[in-house]
Each structure stands twice: as C-alpha cells, then as structure tokens.
Amino acid sequence: MFGLVRLFLLLLAAFLGGIFYERGQQQQKCELDGGQWARAGFCQH
C-alpha cells in the first residue's frame, strides 16, 4: 500500500517539476523575442 502512495507522490513531483521547467523555458523564449512575461503566465508583445 505504501508503495502505491510513494509512486503517486513521485509521479506528482515529476509532473510539477516538468510544469515549472517548461514555464521557465517559455519565459526565457518570450524575453529573447522581446516580449514581457505576464504574471498570469503568458507572453505579451
């Protein structure tokens, strides 16, 4: 039973880590293109 809970927590951590990594990549791409990264999580040109 604990193995399933641990698996779920590890998958959740990996998923959230991927989301934050992708947002960081999008923010860098936005700034390189001359846009401004909005607090809501999108690029404004």
Secondary structure, DSSP 8 states (H G I E B T S, - for coil): -HHHHHHHHHHHHHHHHHHHHHHHHHHHHHHHTT-EE-TTS-EE-
